[in-house]
Every structure is written in C-alpha cells, then in structure tokens.
Amino acid sequence: MYSSYGPEVSDVNAKLVGLHRQYAAIWGMSSQQGFVGCWQVGTDVGAPGDTQGVEVPFYRYQELNAENAGVSFLWEKLYELINSANQIIASQAEGGDAAATAEAMFFRAYAYNMLVTLWGDVPLVTESTSIPRTDYTRNAVAEVDGVIDSDLVYAMSNLPVVGAAKNESRINQDMARQLAGEAYLRMGMRDASYFKKANPQQRRNWVPAFHKLDGMVNADSIGGRGNGRLRISNFVKYGLYEKGDIRNSNYNIRRVMWYNKPGFSKEVGIDAKGFLVDKDKGVRNVTLKTGDQVIPHEGDSLNVFYPHPTKIRLTLTSFWMNVPVN
C-alpha cells in the first residue's frame, strides 16, 4: 500500500493513491539503473552502451533466466500491485464505491495483461493474501484473460469520464479503453472473438479503407476495417529493415492484398500504368476473381490501398506517473 497505510485503513482514496505509487515505483526503479534498458536492448530500437548490468541478458540471451534482477523485480512488483488491488476490490464488495472498485480493477487488469504477455500462463490470484504461500500454480492464459476482460469491462463502465476524476492523473474511462484495446488485440491472436471488442478507432487509423474496393471484405487477419487516417512513413516502409528481414515481410507491413470476397468475379480495364480502370477504358481488359492480387485505382493510395501494418501494438499512456496524485 502507500506509506503507512495498511489493509485496515478506512480511506479507500488513500489505498488508490497507493496503487498509483506502486505503479510509478515499477517504472521508476533506481536500484538497477539498467532496468529500462531491458525493454530496448536486443531490439531494433537501441543498442547497449555503458551497461549497468541488469539489462545485459536481454541482448546476450544465453545469460537470461528467472534469476535476472529485472525479471524477478517485475514479477514481484506486479503481484504486489495485484494484491493491493485485491484488497481494495474486497473492501468495496458490499455496496461500496463503484468508481474505486473500477480503478483498482484497472490496475489489476494492467498487471495481469503484462504478466501473461511476458510469461504466458501465470498464477491467478483474485483475493488478497497476508501470509506467505508456496502452493501457487499457473493458470492458463485464457483463464487469466477472462479476469482481465471482466475487470476492464467494469472499469470502462464505472470509471469517471475524462476531466471528472479526482485528479487529472487518476484513471478515467478512456485510459481503461486504451488498455482494453491493447489487451484485446493480444487476446485476439489466441481467440479472434476478442478482436471485435478492441477499441476499433486506434487500429482503423493505420489501416486503409480496403473494404471500399470491389472484391474486398473486412477481415481481421489483414488489419480489420480501416479508415486510412495515418500512413507509415517512407523510412519505415523502405529504409528501416533490410530486404529479407521478417519485419519487412508482408506479414508485418502489408504491401499487397488479394481479393477475399467469396465468389467475386469482375471484368475490368487496366491502363498503361497498370492501374485499375473501368472495362474498355484501358489498354486491356482482365477478369479479376477471388484470390487474385488486388489491383488498385491510381487514386486509391490516399485512403484505400497503401502499405500498412497488419496489427498495431497499442501502448498504455503513462503520463500520470509525472503528475501529483491525490
């Protein structure tokens, strides 16, 4: 909990402030200054410099194990966050403060989403414990996801709207929606039904409106229903990854698509540049069918057809770490 507050404290707001403090303590870890580097070294984001030590196994993979100080620290702190959230949820069970319960559920969902993302099956604990236990067993990801889903649905319904929380740094409905978008996109890789629950606007911004193309229908496997608000920069499309890098493949940056509407067949024209035009309006006619590669109109690159990421990994906004909480 926070400062001298314990499970018996009657002020639920103090307990909620404690959750924020625990969250901030994770990402403000100072005893191992290289902790933040654990998330960057070994990736295409950055390279190690004058390393502190804790981050070294994250690019010298043969040294990485559960005893690593960064790994064990995160595991321990996430479960501390869960235990504190469980205390608050239990204290508000009978006619309590729905908004307080929702804020605690948000943090519990955040912690479990990170745990299953990094570790897969993990122990699922929904009741607070005050005595040491050694009998924990791992629960399946699907079971943990069920709790994350339930917590976020409750949080999105019962948290205050933006601007109505006790402090601008406190959790609101939109923060819960953003976390839900991240969680549901991860869950959807295991169970496609969760894709329908993901916040659609975030993914739609990056994905072209390919559903406007005759012969195409919406499909989560190629990005879902987009509206073409944002496009990847030329640097990412052509300069970031070398030829042959899997991150530059069509599974990551989709440059071509195939007509996926069942039973589609249409005779069209092709102009001298290779773009789609009406039948008899180009240099030749062709018949397009389901499974053929999509041929765009010349003007489709603005909104309908352009290289796009199949899935966007949302990151949870954490600006409240830097704002006083009360």
C-alpha positions in Angstrom: 0.0 0.0 0.0 1.1 3.6 0.3 3.4 4.9 3.0 2.0 3.7 6.4 -1.4 2.7 5.1 -2.3 -1.0 5.6 -5.2 -3.3 4.8 -7.2 -1.8 7.7 -7.1 1.8 6.5 -10.7 3.1 6.0 -9.8 5.7 3.4 -10.2 4.0 0.1 -8.8 7.0 -1.7 -5.5 6.6 0.2 -5.4 3.0 -1.0 -6.0 4.0 -4.6 -3.2 6.6 -4.3 -1.1 3.7 -3.2 -1.8 1.8 -6.4 -0.5 4.8 -8.4 2.6 4.9 -6.2 3.2 1.2 -6.7 2.9 1.6 -10.4 5.3 4.5 -10.5 7.8 2.6 -8.4 8.0 -0.1 -11.1 9.0 2.2 -13.9 11.0 4.5 -11.6 13.2 1.7 -10.3 16.6 3.2 -9.3 18.4 0.3 -7.6 19.0 -1.2 -11.0 19.5 1.7 -13.4 19.6 -0.5 -16.4 16.1 -1.8 -15.9 14.6 0.5 -18.5 17.2 -0.8 -20.9 15.8 -4.3 -20.5 12.9 -3.2 -22.7 15.1 -1.7 -25.5 18.5 -3.5 -25.9 18.3 -6.5 -28.1 15.7 -4.8 -30.3 15.9 -2.5 -33.3 15.2 0.4 -31.1 18.6 0.8 -29.5 21.9 -0.8 -28.7 23.7 -1.2 -25.4 26.2 1.4 -24.3 27.9 1.6 -21.0 25.6 -1.0 -19.5 24.8 -1.2 -15.8 24.4 -5.0 -15.8 20.8 -5.9 -15.3 20.0 -5.4 -19.0 22.9 -7.4 -20.4 21.0 -10.8 -20.6 18.4 -9.1 -22.8 20.9 -9.0 -25.7 23.2 -11.8 -24.5 20.3 -14.2 -24.4 22.2 -17.2 -23.2 22.5 -15.4 -19.8 18.8 -14.7 -19.4 17.0 -16.7 -16.7 14.4 -16.2 -14.0 17.1 -15.0 -11.5 17.8 -11.9 -13.5 17.1 -8.9 -11.3 14.9 -7.2 -13.9 12.8 -10.3 -14.4 12.3 -11.1 -10.7 11.7 -7.4 -9.9 8.9 -7.0 -12.4 7.2 -10.3 -11.4 7.3 -9.4 -7.7 6.1 -5.8 -8.2 3.2 -6.8 -10.5 1.9 -9.3 -8.0 2.3 -6.7 -5.2 0.1 -4.4 -7.3 -2.4 -7.2 -7.8 -2.5 -7.9 -4.1 -3.2 -4.3 -3.2 -5.9 -4.0 -5.9 -7.5 -7.2 -4.5 -7.6 -5.5 -1.0 -9.5 -2.5 -2.4 -11.9 -4.6 -4.5 -12.7 -6.8 -1.5 -13.3 -3.7 0.7 -15.9 -2.3 -1.7 -17.7 -5.6 -2.3 -20.9 -4.8 -0.5 -22.5 -1.5 -1.7 -19.1 0.2 -2.0 -17.7 2.8 -4.3 -18.1 1.5 -7.9 -15.5 4.1 -9.2 -13.0 3.0 -6.6 -13.5 -0.7 -7.5 -13.1 0.2 -11.2 -9.8 2.0 -10.6 -8.5 -1.0 -8.6 -9.7 -3.4 -11.4 -7.9 -1.2 -14.0 -4.6 -1.7 -12.2 -5.2 -5.5 -11.7 -6.0 -5.8 -15.4 -2.9 -3.8 -16.3 -0.7 -6.1 -14.1 -2.2 -9.4 -15.4 -2.0 -8.2 -19.0 1.7 -7.6 -18.6 2.2 -10.8 -16.8 0.6 -13.0 -19.5 2.2 -11.0 -22.3 5.6 -11.7 -20.9 5.2 -15.1 -19.1 2.1 -16.8 -20.6 0.5 -19.0 -18.0 0.8 -17.3 -14.6 -0.8 -17.8 -11.1 -4.2 -16.1 -11.0 -4.9 -14.5 -7.6 -8.1 -12.6 -7.1 -8.2 -12.5 -3.3 -5.7 -10.6 -1.1 -3.3 -12.6 1.0 -1.4 -11.5 4.0 0.5 -14.7 4.8 3.3 -16.4 2.8 2.2 -19.2 0.4 4.2 -21.7 -1.6 1.4 -23.6 -3.3 0.7 -21.3 -6.2 0.2 -23.0 -9.6 0.0 -21.4 -13.1 -3.4 -20.8 -14.6 -4.0 -20.9 -18.4 -3.7 -17.6 -20.3 -7.4 -18.0 -21.3 -8.4 -18.1 -17.7 -6.4 -15.0 -16.8 -7.7 -13.2 -19.9 -11.2 -13.8 -18.6 -10.4 -11.8 -15.4 -8.7 -9.1 -17.5 -11.7 -8.8 -19.7 -14.2 -8.7 -16.8 -12.1 -6.1 -14.9 -11.8 -3.8 -18.0 -15.5 -4.1 -18.9 -16.3 -3.0 -15.3 -13.7 -0.2 -15.4 -14.9 1.2 -18.7 -18.4 1.3 -17.3 -17.7 2.7 -13.9 -14.7 5.0 -14.1 -15.2 8.7 -14.4 -15.1 10.3 -17.8 -12.1 12.4 -18.8 -12.0 15.6 -16.7 -14.2 14.2 -14.0 -11.7 12.2 -11.9 -10.4 13.4 -8.6 -7.2 14.5 -10.3 -6.2 14.6 -14.0 -3.6 11.9 -13.2 -6.2 9.5 -11.9 -7.7 6.7 -14.0 -10.6 7.5 -16.3 -12.7 5.6 -18.8 -10.5 6.4 -21.8 -7.4 5.1 -20.0 -9.3 1.9 -19.5 -10.4 1.8 -23.1 -6.8 2.2 -24.3 -5.6 -0.7 -22.0 -8.6 -2.7 -23.3 -7.5 -2.0 -26.9 -4.0 -3.4 -26.2 -5.3 -6.4 -24.2 -8.0 -7.4 -26.7 -5.6 -7.2 -29.7 -3.2 -9.6 -27.8 -6.1 -11.9 -26.8 -7.4 -11.8 -30.4 -4.2 -13.6 -31.5 -5.4 -16.6 -29.4 -9.2 -16.1 -29.7 -10.4 -14.0 -32.7 -13.6 -13.0 -30.9 -11.7 -10.5 -28.9 -10.8 -8.5 -32.0 -14.4 -7.3 -32.1 -14.0 -5.9 -28.6 -10.8 -4.0 -29.3 -11.1 -0.2 -29.5 -11.5 0.0 -33.3 -10.5 3.6 -33.8 -6.9 3.1 -32.9 -6.3 0.3 -35.4 -8.5 1.9 -38.0 -6.3 5.0 -38.2 -3.4 3.0 -39.6 -5.3 0.6 -41.8 -6.5 1.7 -45.3 -10.2 1.5 -46.1 -9.7 -1.6 -48.3 -13.4 -2.5 -47.7 -14.2 0.2 -50.3 -12.5 -1.9 -53.0 -14.9 -4.0 -55.0 -14.0 -7.6 -54.2 -12.7 -6.9 -50.7 -14.5 -7.5 -47.4 -13.3 -6.7 -43.9 -11.0 -9.3 -42.3 -9.1 -9.0 -39.0 -6.3 -11.1 -40.5 -5.3 -8.2 -42.8 -5.9 -5.4 -40.3 -9.7 -5.1 -39.9 -11.9 -2.3 -41.1 -9.7 0.7 -41.6 -10.4 4.4 -42.4 -7.0 5.4 -43.6 -6.2 8.3 -41.3 -2.5 7.6 -40.9 0.2 6.0 -43.1 3.6 4.6 -42.3 6.5 6.9 -43.3 8.7 6.0 -46.2 11.6 5.4 -43.8 9.7 2.6 -42.1 8.4 1.2 -45.4 11.7 1.3 -47.3 14.6 2.2 -45.0 14.2 0.7 -41.6 14.5 -3.0 -42.3 16.8 -4.7 -44.8 15.5 -6.9 -47.6 14.8 -10.4 -46.3 14.1 -9.2 -42.7 10.9 -10.8 -41.5 9.8 -7.4 -40.1 9.8 -6.2 -43.7 7.6 -9.1 -44.9 4.0 -8.9 -45.9 3.0 -10.4 -42.6 4.2 -7.2 -40.8 4.0 -4.4 -43.4 1.2 -5.4 -45.8 2.1 -4.1 -49.3 -0.1 -6.5 -51.3 -3.6 -7.9 -50.8 -5.7 -10.5 -52.5 -9.4 -10.3 -53.3 -11.2 -12.1 -50.4 -14.9 -11.7 -51.2 -16.3 -15.2 -51.8 -17.4 -15.7 -55.4 -16.1 -12.4 -56.6 -15.6 -12.1 -60.4 -15.5 -8.9 -62.4 -14.1 -7.8 -65.8 -12.2 -4.6 -65.6 -9.8 -2.5 -67.6 -6.0 -2.0 -66.9 -4.4 1.3 -68.0 -0.9 1.8 -69.4 0.5 2.3 -65.8 -1.0 -0.9 -64.6 -3.8 0.7 -62.6 -7.5 -0.4 -62.5 -10.0 1.5 -64.7 -13.4 0.7 -66.0 -13.9 -2.0 -68.5 -12.9 -0.9 -72.0 -11.3 2.3 -70.6 -7.7 1.0 -70.5 -5.2 -0.8 -72.8 -6.6 -4.2 -72.0 -9.4 -6.0 -70.1 -8.9 -8.7 -67.4 -11.3 -10.7 -65.2 -10.5 -10.4 -61.5 -11.6 -13.2 -59.2 -11.4 -14.2 -55.6 -7.8 -15.0 -54.7 -6.3 -12.7 -57.3 -3.9 -9.9 -56.2 -5.6 -6.6 -55.7 -5.1 -4.0 -58.4 -5.8 -0.5 -57.2 -7.1 2.6 -59.0 -4.4 5.3 -59.4 -6.0 7.4 -56.7 -6.5 4.7 -54.2 -3.2 5.4 -52.4 -4.7 8.3 -50.4 -7.2 6.2 -48.4 -8.0 2.8 -49.8 -4.8 1.0 -50.7 -1.2 1.6 -49.3 1.4 -0.3 -47.2 0.0 -0.7 -43.7 0.8 -2.6 -40.5 -1.5 -5.6 -40.1 -1.7 -5.2 -36.3 -0.9 -2.1 -34.2 0.5 -2.7 -30.8 -1.0 -0.1 -28.5 1.0 1.3 -25.6 -0.6 2.4 -22.4 -0.3 6.1 -21.8 1.5 6.6 -18.5 1.6 10.4 -18.2 0.0 10.2 -14.8 3.4 9.0 -13.4 4.6 12.6 -13.7 1.5 14.3 -12.2 0.9 14.5 -8.4 -1.8 12.1 -7.3 -4.3 12.8 -4.6 
